[in-house]
């Protein structure tokens, strides 16, 4: 009886060890497979929804996926050395593919970012990711009212220990004119403030199927710009070093406002003179609203959804309201002496086709506008907004700051 008990005791820890090893191998196979798919789908554009999703997340998770791939590869080698040839070969294969593919994604992104004047801390991009909306503005101020009478405010991010007025960024969020809010990327706005900029993020009226805002929203953005000028002394803004920055649909409105202000015909919902910025920054911009409808991509989350953005904003189709679309299209407003524009285009964008963005840039140049284009490879729409400190986030911030350092001197 005693001998039976003693002989069974070593079996318990042995079974536990086997369970742990089996669980580890299963996890290695799962994570290795996921990392491999992400890497391959990022590099190969023709894999349907896999490529679309990978392009949306690769600028955020490619460094981490590379590390996971290396760990899986190490486990596979251990399995091979212990004689588990079949399992070891599979795990090793996933490890090799995921490591190489994701490392290639990282390298491609780094080359593009550094070539455009940006920089990336890879350690932070791998182990220092944080929420994109975790910061808060220093204060909010009401600058106007919507067409329904609701208050519209600006969120102000102040630089610490600023002496005198600071170079100023008016930031306008995206969301296809129907969604989004001023502090969705608050962590990035706080970083810009920490780098010495006064950042003023604008709330504007969102469009619905019953409320087209093609007139009201741009005039509210123009009003916010004039509010900054009027309150420059109070908020510490240097309007001689003022930049407009927009993402997606926000890019459309800042470009249109800047171009109209340069021509002297910007319409502000609250009156006042609309200042002409020294520069405009546009991330994956919806410059061509007509193209947004007519050339709607076919990727997941695009197509009919993209057309919904255009029709909600304008109130209908290009056939129904050609004049509204003409007013909304940014090329209408951009001609010399419009301020210079930095345009960052995600080359796998399945919401706003990259060809429309690049065609707009050529049209603007033909009208005498100084346009700098940065092509972000392997990236989908809104690629920086998945996490703070990602390659995408660091990349677009550092490229923009390098550009601003030249334009706001």
GUNUPA-128999 format. One record per residue (C-alpha): x, y, z; residue in three letters. Coordinates in steps of 0.2 Angstrom, whole numbers, plus 5000, padded with zeros to 4 digits. Each point is the difference from the previous one (the first is absolute). Example, Ala and Ser with C-alpha at 12.3 -4.5 7.8 and 13.67 -1.06 7.14 Angstrom:
2
506249785039ALA500650174997SER
end
This chain:
409
500050005000UNK501450125005UNK501049954985UNK498550044988UNK499850175007UNK501950044999UNK500149944982UNK498550124995UNK500750155007UNK501350054987UNK498649974987UNK499050165005UNK501450134997UNK500449904984UNK498350024994UNK500050185005UNK501650034990UNK499349924985UNK498450105001UNK501150165001UNK501049954985UNK498549954990UNK499250175004UNK501550094996UNK500149914983UNK498250044996UNK500250185004UNK501650014990UNK499149924985UNK498550125002UNK501150165002UNK501249954987UNK498649974988UNK499250175004UNK501750094999UNK500449914983UNK498350054993UNK500250185005UNK501750014993UNK499649924983UNK498350094998UNK500950165003UNK501349974986UNK498849924988UNK498650124995UNK498849874991UNK499449905015UNK498450095002UNK499450045018UNK501649935007UNK501050134991UNK498850145004UNK500049965018UNK501949975001UNK500450174992UNK498950085013UNK500949925014UNK501749964994UNK500850185003UNK499449965019UNK500449825003UNK501449954987UNK501450035013UNK499149905013UNK499649864987UNK501849994996UNK500549975018UNK498649875001UNK500749924984UNK501749995008UNK499449925016UNK499049874990UNK501549964989UNK501049975016UNK498749885007UNK500049914983UNK501949985001UNK499849935017UNK498749884995UNK501149944985UNK501549975012UNK498949905012UNK499549884985UNK498350074997UNK500350024982UNK498250024993UNK499450125013UNK501750095000UNK500050024981UNK498350085000UNK500450115015UNK501650054992UNK499250034983UNK498750125008UNK501450095010UNK501150024984UNK498650074990UNK499350125013UNK501750065005UNK500650044982UNK498350064994UNK499750125014UNK501850065001UNK499950044981UNK498450115004UNK501050095014UNK501450034988UNK498950064986UNK499150125012UNK501650075008UNK500850034983UNK498550104994UNK499950105016UNK501850045002UNK500150054982UNK498650125003UNK500950085014UNK499249915014UNK500749885014UNK499449855010UNK500649935016UNK499849824997UNK500149955019UNK498550115004UNK499149944984UNK500249825006UNK499850025019UNK499350175003UNK498350004992UNK498650105009UNK498250064997UNK499950134987UNK498650095010UNK500750005017UNK500550185002UNK498950155004UNK500050184994UNK500550145012UNK498450084997UNK498550024989UNK499250164993UNK498450034991UNK500350094984UNK498449994990UNK498349914999UNK499349864989UNK498650034988UNK498949925014UNK500650125013UNK501249885009UNK501750065006UNK501549974990UNK501750005009UNK501849994997UNK501149895010UNK501750085005UNK501649915003UNK501350125007UNK501949985000UNK500850005017UNK501150145005UNK499750104984UNK500750175000UNK498950124990UNK499049944985UNK500349824993UNK499949944982UNK498249944998UNK499149854992UNK498150004997UNK499649824999UNK498449944992UNK499549815002UNK499449884987UNK498549885000UNK499350024982UNK499150165006UNK498749895010UNK501149945015UNK501550045010UNK500350125014UNK501450135004UNK500949895013UNK500049834992UNK501950024997UNK500350095016UNK501749915004UNK500750064984UNK499450185003UNK500750005017UNK501749944993UNK500050154987UNK499750125015UNK501449925009UNK501150044985UNK499650185002UNK498450024989UNK498450085006UNK498749884993UNK498250054997UNK498849864996UNK498450044992UNK498249935003UNK498950034985UNK498249954995UNK499949824994UNK499049954985UNK498549895000UNK498849934986UNK498950155005UNK501350135002UNK501350034987UNK501450105007UNK501050054984UNK499750185004UNK499850015019UNK501549895005UNK501350094989UNK499450175006UNK500149945018UNK501849944997UNK500450174993UNK499150085015UNK501249905012UNK501550074990UNK499450185002UNK499649965018UNK501949955002UNK500550164992UNK498850115011UNK500649915016UNK501849984996UNK500650115014UNK498949905013UNK500449834994UNK501950034996UNK499849974981UNK501350064988UNK498950034984UNK501550044990UNK500549825003UNK498449924997UNK499749834992UNK498349914996UNK500149815002UNK498649884995UNK499749824998UNK498949924987UNK498550114998UNK500850125012UNK501350024987UNK498750054987UNK499450145012UNK501750075005UNK500650014982UNK498450084994UNK500050135014UNK501950044997UNK499850024982UNK498450115002UNK500950105013UNK501550034988UNK498750064987UNK499150115012UNK498449914999UNK499949885014UNK498350005008UNK500049995019UNK498449965010UNK500450135013UNK500750134989UNK501750085002UNK501649984990UNK500649824996UNK501949995002UNK501049934986UNK501149865007UNK501849984997UNK499849824995UNK498749864999UNK500249825005UNK498949874993UNK499949815005UNK499249884988UNK498950154994UNK498350004993UNK500450144988UNK499049934985UNK498249985006UNK499449974983UNK501349864998UNK499549935017UNK498349974993UNK500449954983UNK501649895003UNK499449925016UNK501249865004UNK499349825002UNK501049955016UNK499249955016UNK499250155009UNK500150104984UNK498950014984UNK498350055006UNK500650065016UNK501250124991UNK498650064989UNK499050035016UNK501350135006UNK499850104984UNK498149994999UNK499850045018UNK501150154999UNK499350074984UNK498249945001UNK500049894985UNK501049944985UNK501150094988UNK498749994987UNK498750085012UNK501150145007UNK501550034988UNK500350185007UNK500149935018UNK501349884995UNK501050134991UNK500050115015UNK500549855011UNK501449944989UNK501650075006UNK500850044983UNK498750134998UNK500750105014UNK501949974997UNK500950124989UNK501450125003UNK500350085012UNK499349855010UNK501149955014UNK501249854998UNK499349835004UNK500749845007UNK499049854994UNK500349835008UNK499149864990UNK499849825006UNK500349904985UNK498949855005UNK498550125004UNK498449914996UNK498950155006UNK500750144989UNK500949934985UNK501950065000UNK499950044981UNK498750135004UNK501150085013UNK501550004989UNK499050074985UNK499450145011UNK501850045005UNK500550014981UNK498550114997UNK500450125014UNK501850014994UNK499450054983UNK499150145008UNK501650065009UNK499849925017UNK501549935008UNK499549835005UNK501249875008UNK499449824999UNK500549865011UNK499549824996UNK499849895015UNK500249824993UNK499049855006UNK498850115010UNK498150025000UNK498950155004UNK500250075018UNK501649895003UNK500750115014UNK498450005011UNK500149825006UNK501350045014UNK501150135006UNK501949984997UNK499749874986UNK501150014984UNK498550094991UNK499750125015UNK501850055002UNK500350004981UNK498650124995UNK500450125016UNK501850014996UNK499850034982UNK498850145003UNK501150085013UNK501549994989UNK498950094987UNK499350135012UNK501850045006UNK500450064983UNK498350094996UNK499850085017UNK501750085002UNK
end
